Amino acid sequence: MTIRRRVLFLALVAFLVALAVPAFAADNVLGLWKTISDKTGKAQSIAVLYMNGGKMYGRIIATYEDDGVTIEDSLVLKKTRADALAGDPFTCGLDFVYGLVDKGKDWQGLIMDPEDGSEYTCRIWKEGEKLIVRGQLKGLGFLGRNQTWMPAKVSELPAGMTMPDTKAWVPVIPKKK
């Protein structure tokens, strides 16, 4: 085989490998999601999944009242605090999903319950248009629970709020008190 043929062959192999790589990547799950309580079936918050430094993070940008319809708090209002976390950060603006990496069929990292500061391993994957978010006790993958998140639209954000520029965000990982 001549050098020219080898170069063409290697270029063809590289091209075919590049085409195959997306088949092993987890689905794109970035953007706005409505978190749904696995206990009540009602909307709890609107979160944004975003990338930073090659990892995925999730930030709460609005919360709902118990009815799952009325907005209670948002990045604009910032009135509710996560008092189980060090520094009592505002709930809206809180990174509660962090360090997720693409594992091919899903995203894996950590998730925190803002109400009590408990941290769990996390897996996220898409089923149709829905997002399945599984929180598991660290080291005990069989002990955990799933939440189903639904896509949210910018039009569902509270009045006066626009889609944040996630490219400017720097993740802040919360700590339990």
Residue frames relative to the residue before (quaternion, step in Angstrom):
aa qw qx qy qz dx dy dz
M 1.0000 0.0000 0.0000 0.0000 0.00 0.00 0.00
T 0.4008 -0.7231 0.5087 0.2402 3.55 -0.82 0.95
I 0.6672 -0.4947 0.3673 0.4187 3.54 -1.28 0.34
R 0.6365 0.5340 -0.3313 0.4472 3.58 0.96 -0.82
R 0.6710 0.4857 -0.3018 0.4720 3.60 0.93 -0.84
R 0.6234 0.5346 -0.3398 0.4584 3.57 1.04 -0.75
V 0.6488 0.5117 -0.3128 0.4684 3.58 0.94 -0.90
L 0.6630 0.4920 -0.3045 0.4750 3.60 0.92 -0.88
F 0.6391 0.5226 -0.3216 0.4638 3.58 1.00 -0.84
L 0.6770 0.4849 -0.2907 0.4712 3.59 0.88 -0.94
A 0.6275 0.5231 -0.3353 0.4693 3.60 1.04 -0.71
L 0.6464 0.5112 -0.3135 0.4718 3.59 1.01 -0.81
V 0.6459 0.5065 -0.3185 0.4741 3.60 0.94 -0.86
A 0.6526 0.5120 -0.3171 0.4598 3.62 0.91 -0.87
F 0.6380 0.5257 -0.3161 0.4655 3.58 1.01 -0.82
L 0.6796 0.4853 -0.2928 0.4657 3.61 0.89 -0.91
V 0.6274 0.5161 -0.3346 0.4775 3.59 1.04 -0.72
A 0.6428 0.5257 -0.3223 0.4545 3.60 0.96 -0.83
L 0.6434 0.5074 -0.3203 0.4753 3.58 1.05 -0.70
A 0.6919 0.4966 -0.2766 0.4452 3.59 1.00 -0.78
V 0.5523 0.6515 -0.3952 0.3382 3.64 1.05 -0.65
P 0.6627 0.5000 -0.3512 0.4330 3.67 0.77 -0.79
A 0.5843 0.5822 -0.3812 0.4175 3.61 1.10 -0.48
F 0.7282 0.3969 -0.2324 0.5082 3.59 1.19 -0.45
A 0.5559 0.5950 -0.3946 0.4256 3.59 1.27 0.16
A 0.5363 -0.6055 0.4768 0.3443 3.55 -1.13 0.66
D 0.6290 -0.5429 0.4009 0.3857 3.55 -1.22 0.54
N 0.5187 -0.6001 0.5048 0.3406 3.53 -1.26 0.53
V 0.0303 -0.8228 0.5662 -0.0376 3.57 -0.55 1.17
L 0.3927 0.7466 -0.4615 0.2745 3.59 1.28 0.15
G 0.6172 0.5665 -0.4118 0.3585 3.56 -1.19 0.55
L 0.7420 -0.4179 0.3200 0.4153 3.52 -1.37 -0.35
W 0.0139 0.7884 -0.6133 0.0466 3.55 -0.96 0.96
K 0.3170 -0.7054 0.6045 0.1908 3.52 -1.14 0.76
T 0.2662 -0.7613 0.5693 0.1594 3.58 -0.58 1.14
I 0.1815 -0.7919 0.5805 0.0544 3.54 -0.89 1.01
S 0.4559 -0.6833 0.4988 0.2765 3.58 -0.86 0.96
D 0.3781 -0.7176 0.5363 0.2333 3.57 -0.89 0.93
K 0.6382 0.5207 -0.3287 0.4622 3.61 1.26 -0.21
T 0.8039 0.2720 -0.1308 0.5125 3.61 0.90 -0.92
G 0.3872 -0.7262 0.4784 0.3063 3.58 1.17 -0.52
K 0.5929 0.5682 -0.3568 0.4453 3.58 1.30 0.14
A 0.6106 -0.5555 0.4227 0.3740 3.54 -1.26 0.54
Q 0.2236 -0.7773 0.5780 0.1082 3.56 -1.03 0.89
S 0.8048 -0.1026 0.1234 0.5715 3.56 0.93 -0.90
I 0.3283 -0.6483 0.6247 0.2857 3.49 -1.43 0.00
A 0.0682 -0.7960 0.6013 -0.0104 3.54 -0.79 1.10
V 0.2587 -0.7249 0.6142 0.1742 3.53 -1.27 0.48
L 0.2040 -0.7312 0.6377 0.1305 3.56 -0.91 0.96
Y 0.0507 0.8121 -0.5724 0.1016 3.56 -0.74 1.11
M 0.4271 -0.6946 0.5254 0.2430 3.56 -1.27 0.43
N 0.0986 0.7503 -0.6515 0.0531 3.51 -1.22 0.68
G 0.8559 0.0040 -0.0310 0.5162 3.58 -0.76 1.05
G 0.6998 -0.4854 0.2652 0.4521 3.59 1.06 0.73
K 0.6782 0.4170 -0.2953 0.5281 3.59 1.28 0.12
M 0.4057 -0.7111 0.5229 0.2374 3.54 -1.24 0.50
Y 0.1013 -0.7725 0.6267 0.0167 3.51 -1.17 0.83
G 0.1927 -0.7668 0.5981 0.1311 3.55 -1.27 0.39
R 0.0913 -0.8060 0.5848 -0.0022 3.54 -0.82 1.09
I 0.3999 -0.6869 0.5561 0.2429 3.56 -1.00 0.88
I 0.0797 -0.8160 0.5712 0.0391 3.60 -0.83 0.97
A 0.7858 0.0366 -0.0470 0.6156 3.61 1.26 -0.22
T 0.1564 -0.7698 0.6096 0.1065 3.56 -1.17 0.59
Y 0.3737 -0.7206 0.5480 0.2018 3.52 -1.26 0.59
E 0.5153 -0.5665 0.5297 0.3646 3.52 -1.32 0.37
D 0.7394 -0.4356 0.2790 0.4308 3.59 -1.28 0.20
D 0.6059 0.5755 -0.3647 0.4107 3.62 1.16 -0.47
G 0.4148 -0.7393 0.4429 0.2918 3.60 1.27 -0.27
V 0.6721 0.4740 -0.2825 0.4938 3.59 1.29 0.18
T 0.7430 0.4022 -0.2053 0.4940 3.56 0.88 -1.02
I 0.4096 -0.6999 0.5300 0.2480 3.57 -0.86 1.00
E 0.2612 -0.7796 0.5570 0.1170 3.56 -0.85 1.06
D 0.8030 -0.0204 0.0878 0.5891 3.57 0.92 -0.97
S 0.0325 -0.7983 0.6013 0.0103 3.58 -1.23 0.39
L 0.7005 -0.4247 0.3520 0.4528 3.55 -1.32 0.01
V 0.6397 0.5251 -0.3191 0.4619 3.57 1.15 -0.63
L 0.7337 0.4279 -0.2348 0.4727 3.60 0.89 -0.94
K 0.0498 0.8462 -0.5295 -0.0337 3.58 0.91 -1.01
K 0.3151 0.7709 -0.5000 0.2375 3.56 0.41 1.22
T 0.7069 0.4201 -0.2643 0.5040 3.63 1.15 -0.46
R 0.1937 -0.7932 0.5713 0.0835 3.55 -0.94 0.94
A 0.4063 -0.6689 0.5689 0.2527 3.55 -1.24 0.64
D 0.1267 -0.8691 0.4744 0.0592 3.56 0.27 1.27
A 0.5750 0.5635 -0.3966 0.4411 3.62 1.23 0.00
L 0.6692 0.4928 -0.2830 0.4788 3.57 1.31 -0.20
A 0.6100 -0.5655 0.4173 0.3661 3.55 -1.15 0.68
G 0.8088 0.2397 -0.2026 0.4973 3.57 -0.90 0.95
D 0.3053 -0.7849 0.4876 0.2303 3.60 1.29 -0.06
P 0.0593 0.8316 -0.5499 0.0507 3.63 0.69 1.01
F 0.5864 -0.5383 0.4572 0.3968 3.54 -1.26 0.36
T 0.5282 -0.6258 0.4665 0.3342 3.57 -1.04 0.76
C 0.7049 0.3834 -0.2495 0.5421 3.58 0.93 -0.87
G 0.7060 0.3316 -0.3090 0.5441 3.51 -0.51 1.27
L 0.5486 0.6342 -0.3744 0.3959 3.56 1.34 -0.11
D 0.3021 -0.7034 0.6146 0.1903 3.56 -0.97 0.93
F 0.0159 -0.8327 0.5525 -0.0340 3.59 -0.38 1.23
V 0.6752 0.3122 -0.2545 0.6180 3.57 1.35 -0.09
Y 0.1436 0.8361 -0.5157 0.1197 3.60 -0.66 0.97
G 0.8423 0.2501 -0.1917 0.4372 3.45 -1.36 0.60
L 0.3516 0.7526 -0.4990 0.2469 3.61 1.12 0.46
V 0.1277 -0.7807 0.6096 0.0500 3.53 -1.00 0.91
D 0.5422 -0.6164 0.4770 0.3140 3.52 -1.21 0.69
K 0.0933 -0.8131 0.5745 0.0119 3.57 -0.62 1.18
G 0.7003 -0.4645 0.2666 0.4719 3.59 1.18 0.44
K 0.8210 0.1149 -0.0575 0.5563 3.58 0.45 -1.13
D 0.7980 0.0752 -0.0432 0.5964 3.59 1.26 -0.31
W 0.4554 -0.6198 0.5515 0.3230 3.54 -1.40 -0.06
Q 0.0688 -0.8158 0.5740 0.0123 3.60 -0.94 0.85
G 0.2605 0.7417 -0.5816 0.2091 3.53 -1.01 0.91
L 0.6391 -0.5109 0.4045 0.4085 3.56 -0.95 -0.92
I 0.0883 -0.7605 0.6406 0.0590 3.54 -1.27 0.53
M 0.1947 -0.7809 0.5856 0.0967 3.56 -1.09 0.75
D 0.3690 -0.6762 0.5901 0.2418 3.54 -1.12 0.73
P 0.3534 -0.7777 0.4759 0.2093 3.62 -0.35 1.20
E 0.6082 0.5877 -0.3577 0.3960 3.61 1.14 -0.49
D 0.8294 0.1393 -0.0703 0.5364 3.60 0.97 -0.76
G 0.5170 -0.6813 0.3921 0.3389 3.59 1.28 0.00
S 0.4209 0.7055 -0.4749 0.3156 3.60 1.24 0.13
E 0.2198 -0.7799 0.5785 0.0939 3.55 -1.00 0.92
Y 0.0718 -0.7997 0.5960 -0.0148 3.55 -0.99 0.94
T 0.4952 -0.5607 0.5293 0.4004 3.54 -1.24 0.28
C 0.1897 -0.8067 0.5580 0.0445 3.54 -1.10 0.70
R 0.0555 -0.7435 0.6650 0.0436 3.53 -1.18 0.75
I 0.0622 -0.7869 0.6139 0.0081 3.57 -0.99 0.87
W 0.1491 0.7665 -0.6159 0.1042 3.54 -1.00 0.91
K 0.4592 -0.6745 0.5089 0.2744 3.56 -1.27 0.41
E 0.0491 -0.7207 0.6895 0.0529 3.48 -1.28 0.67
G 0.7853 -0.0947 0.0069 0.6118 3.55 -0.10 1.31
E 0.7807 -0.2509 0.2196 0.5285 3.57 -0.75 -1.06
K 0.6020 0.5776 -0.3491 0.4267 3.59 1.25 -0.29
L 0.2972 -0.7185 0.6009 0.1855 3.51 -1.28 0.51
I 0.1924 -0.7627 0.6072 0.1124 3.56 -0.83 0.98
V 0.0777 -0.7839 0.6160 -0.0076 3.55 -0.77 1.12
R 0.0640 -0.8128 0.5790 -0.0079 3.56 -0.53 1.20
G 0.1317 -0.7607 0.6336 0.0492 3.51 -0.82 1.10
Q 0.0402 -0.8102 0.5838 -0.0336 3.57 -0.84 1.03
L 0.5506 -0.5730 0.4806 0.3710 3.54 -1.17 0.60
K 0.5454 -0.6336 0.4308 0.3399 3.58 -0.89 0.88
G 0.8316 0.1780 -0.1681 0.4985 3.54 -0.85 1.06
L 0.7354 0.3250 -0.2072 0.5574 3.59 1.26 -0.16
G 0.1320 -0.8650 0.4817 0.0472 3.56 0.58 1.22
F 0.6473 0.5224 -0.3318 0.4450 3.58 1.12 -0.52
L 0.6755 0.4241 -0.2909 0.5284 3.62 1.26 -0.27
G 0.4658 0.6451 -0.4889 0.3576 3.54 -0.35 1.24
R 0.2576 -0.7520 0.5757 0.1917 3.52 -1.29 -0.21
N 0.3985 -0.7080 0.5423 0.2143 3.50 -1.28 0.54
Q 0.1202 -0.7131 0.6802 0.1200 3.49 -1.32 0.54
T 0.2633 -0.7259 0.6085 0.1831 3.53 -1.18 0.60
W 0.1447 -0.7773 0.6089 0.0634 3.56 -0.77 1.07
M 0.2756 -0.7599 0.5723 0.1381 3.53 -1.09 0.80
P 0.5682 -0.5824 0.4321 0.3889 3.60 -1.09 0.58
A 0.1861 -0.7583 0.6148 0.1110 3.58 -1.07 0.75
K 0.3173 -0.7358 0.5696 0.1831 3.54 -1.21 0.56
V 0.6276 -0.5275 0.4139 0.3956 3.55 -1.22 0.53
S 0.6275 0.5568 -0.3350 0.4289 3.60 1.05 -0.72
E 0.6409 0.5219 -0.3261 0.4588 3.62 1.23 -0.30
L 0.4869 0.6477 -0.4411 0.3858 3.58 1.27 -0.10
P 0.6183 -0.5596 0.3916 0.3888 3.60 -1.13 0.55
A 0.6491 -0.5127 0.3949 0.3998 3.55 -1.23 0.54
G 0.8035 0.2736 -0.2208 0.4804 3.54 -0.97 0.89
M 0.6614 0.4738 -0.3084 0.4928 3.57 1.27 -0.06
T 0.1615 -0.7704 0.6108 0.0860 3.56 -1.01 0.87
M 0.6591 -0.4823 0.3813 0.4332 3.54 -1.28 0.20
P 0.4093 -0.7277 0.4924 0.2460 3.60 -0.66 1.06
D 0.4594 -0.6417 0.5367 0.2984 3.56 -1.27 0.50
T 0.2247 -0.8292 0.4998 0.1098 3.57 -0.02 1.31
K 0.5442 0.6189 -0.4075 0.3934 3.61 1.17 -0.35
A 0.6755 0.4792 -0.2858 0.4820 3.58 1.18 -0.52
W 0.5494 0.6402 -0.3919 0.3671 3.61 1.23 -0.25
V 0.1428 -0.7255 0.6675 0.0882 3.51 -1.22 0.73
P 0.4340 -0.7234 0.4621 0.2736 3.61 -0.61 1.04
V 0.1047 -0.7434 0.6578 0.0610 3.52 -1.17 0.77
I 0.2360 -0.7983 0.5441 0.1047 3.53 -0.43 1.27
P 0.3415 -0.7670 0.5043 0.2020 3.59 -0.58 1.13
K 0.2366 -0.7421 0.6117 0.1382 3.54 -1.30 0.49
K 0.4753 -0.6513 0.5133 0.2939 3.54 -1.08 0.77
K 0.5451 -0.6112 0.4602 0.3429 3.59 -1.13 0.68
